[in-house]
Amino acid sequence: MKGFFDRVFLPDFAFKYRENSMLWDKLLSGRSAHLIVTMDTPPWYYRWVDNMPGHNEMKRTILEFCGVKPIKITAFGPIKNSTQTQRDKWLGKVKKFGGTTPNQSLQQTG
């Protein structure tokens, strides 16, 4: 996934460094994101024990760096031992996200 962002979120597309400055312009301001994340770690464990390092990196050091806000992250898991019923429930939630406008989906809970 990091390779994708390294190739897509490029200078002069996602951000632009200012000449003779340590600051940058956020070229994706005004845009929002909703990340759908699957994992084998239970989401509660990832949040409270691991402190969500992957989510924080995606949100703060990639998307917010480029001006993307608000950012919603919905995590599903653990995937490995999930039942078909549970996976169908998760897919139903994702389908609902896809059928809403960005601001509506950002107000829904994961």
C-alpha positions in Angstrom: 0.0 0.0 0.0 2.8 2.4 0.8 4.2 2.0 -2.8 0.8 3.1 -4.1 0.9 6.3 -2.1 4.5 6.9 -2.9 3.6 6.8 -6.6 0.3 8.7 -6.5 0.6 11.3 -3.8 3.5 13.1 -5.6 4.8 16.7 -5.3 2.8 19.1 -7.5 -0.2 16.8 -7.3 -0.9 16.2 -3.6 1.4 18.8 -2.1 3.9 21.4 -3.2 6.9 22.5 -1.2 7.3 26.3 -1.0 10.5 27.8 -2.4 13.0 28.8 0.3 10.7 27.5 3.0 10.2 24.4 5.2 6.4 24.7 4.7 4.3 23.2 1.9 0.9 23.7 0.3 -1.7 21.0 0.7 -3.1 20.5 -2.8 -5.8 18.1 -1.8 -7.6 20.4 0.6 -11.4 20.2 0.4 -11.4 16.5 -0.1 -12.4 13.8 2.3 -11.5 10.1 2.7 -13.1 7.0 4.1 -10.6 4.1 4.5 -12.0 0.6 4.7 -9.5 -1.6 6.5 -9.5 -5.4 7.0 -7.2 -7.1 9.5 -6.8 -10.3 11.4 -6.1 -8.4 14.6 -9.4 -7.6 16.5 -10.1 -3.9 16.0 -10.4 -3.3 19.7 -6.9 -4.8 20.3 -5.4 -2.8 17.4 -6.9 0.4 18.8 -6.3 0.1 22.6 -3.1 -2.1 22.8 -1.2 -1.4 19.5 -2.4 2.3 19.4 -3.4 2.0 15.6 0.1 2.7 14.0 -1.1 2.0 10.5 -4.3 4.1 10.8 -2.3 7.0 12.3 0.3 6.8 9.5 -2.3 6.8 6.8 -4.3 9.6 8.4 -1.7 12.0 9.7 1.4 11.5 7.6 -0.1 10.9 4.2 -3.7 12.2 3.9 -3.7 15.1 6.3 -0.2 16.1 5.1 -1.8 16.6 1.7 -4.9 18.4 3.1 -7.4 15.6 3.0 -10.0 16.2 5.8 -12.2 14.8 7.3 -10.9 11.2 7.4 -13.0 8.3 8.5 -11.5 4.9 9.1 -13.7 1.8 9.4 -11.9 -1.4 10.5 -13.3 -5.0 10.1 -11.7 -8.0 11.7 -10.5 -10.4 12.6 -11.0 -11.7 9.1 -9.2 -15.1 9.4 -11.8 -16.8 11.6 -14.9 -14.8 10.6 -18.0 -16.5 9.5 -19.7 -16.0 6.2 -22.6 -14.3 8.1 -20.1 -11.8 9.7 -18.4 -11.1 6.3 -21.8 -10.5 4.7 -22.7 -8.1 7.5 -19.4 -6.2 6.9 -20.0 -6.1 3.1 -23.5 -4.7 3.8 -21.9 -1.9 5.8 -19.4 -1.1 3.0 -22.2 -1.1 0.4 -24.1 1.5 2.5 -20.9 3.6 2.6 -20.8 3.4 -1.2 -24.4 4.5 -1.6 -24.0 7.7 0.4 -22.5 11.1 -0.3 -19.0 11.6 1.3 -20.4 13.7 4.2 -23.1 11.2 5.0 -20.7 8.2 5.1 -18.3 10.2 7.4 -21.1 10.5 10.0 -21.8 6.8 10.1 -20.1 4.6 12.7 -17.9 1.7 11.8 
